[in-house]
Amino acid sequence: MIYLTVPIIPQTHSENFNMKFRTIRTRAAKRKGGESNLFNLLPKISSKKQLKGLGNDRYLAMMTKVVNQAGFSWKVIENKWPEFEEAFFSFDTDKLVLLSPEQWESYLTDRRVVRNGQKINALQKNLFFVLEVIREYGSFGNFIANWPSSDQIGLMEYLKKHGGRLGGNSGMYFLRRMGKDSFILSRDVVAVLKSIGLEIADRPTSKRDLRNIQDQFNAWHEESGLPLSHLSRIAACSVGENFL
């Protein structure tokens, strides 16, 4: 196994602001052992047609998965996922909407799922969120596919406001896993953004910080032609401890 190190050359803030994304990409490729290795790490992005073709149940299922993985072992949830699918009728919205309050409460003692009241309540809220979007847009896929990636922070705000526990990382992981072109604000991505001169918090959540981040990703997209998902992953690979 080969470990590569890239010397960091001190730069002024003005030089950092003018840093081209190709510099970040070159550094990431060196750390990962070449362009081909870096390319293999890039996430898959679904087309608008593919996003629209996904069933409403799959969107509700992924919302439930990211909510349950938040603050919990991802591996445990992944291993239990077939039981989640069974317990929640494969997330069929037509079936779930017919459940009585007593049936929802029974999930608190159902060993097939995480017996956590907040997470069960989040599924209920997201069920009605999905149904409302279906009434307005025809399907949840239509809604997601047609929202421009250049305004991801607007979509994140919408998910947070109308969904159940879909703010912050949960909302970003939901979009990425469904194949929506989107960035994820991991610790390494934030470190890169700060290193080029963006004055943002270590855990950016304010509207100002998110607007600045969106503007930077949009600028990188204009410069490189790369989708946001690839820009985000490449940036993450360019710093930190994630060497080849």
Sequence and secondary structure as in RCSB ss.txt:
>XXXX:A:sequence
MIYLTVPIIPQTHSENFNMKFRTIRTRAAKRKGGESNLFNLLPKISSKKQLKGLGNDRYLAMMTKVVNQAGFSWK
VIENKWPEFEEAFFSFDTDKLVLLSPEQWESYLTDRRVVRNGQKINALQKNLFFVLEVIREYGSFGNFIANWPSS
DQIGLMEYLKKHGGRLGGNSGMYFLRRMGKDSFILSRDVVAVLKSIGLEIADRPTSKRDLRNIQDQFNAWHEESG
LPLSHLSRIAACSVGENFL
>XXXX:A:secstr
            HHHHHT  HHHHHHHHHHHHTSHHHHHHTS     HHHHHHS HHHHHHHHHHHHHHTTS HH
HHHHHHHHHHHHTGGG HHHHTT  HHHHHHGGG TTS   HHHHHHHHHHHHHHHHHHHHHSSHHHHHHHS GG
GHHHHHHHHHHHSSS SHHHHHHHHHHHT       HHHHHHHHHTT    SS  SHHHHHHHHHHHHHHHHHH 
  HHHHHHHHHHTSTT   
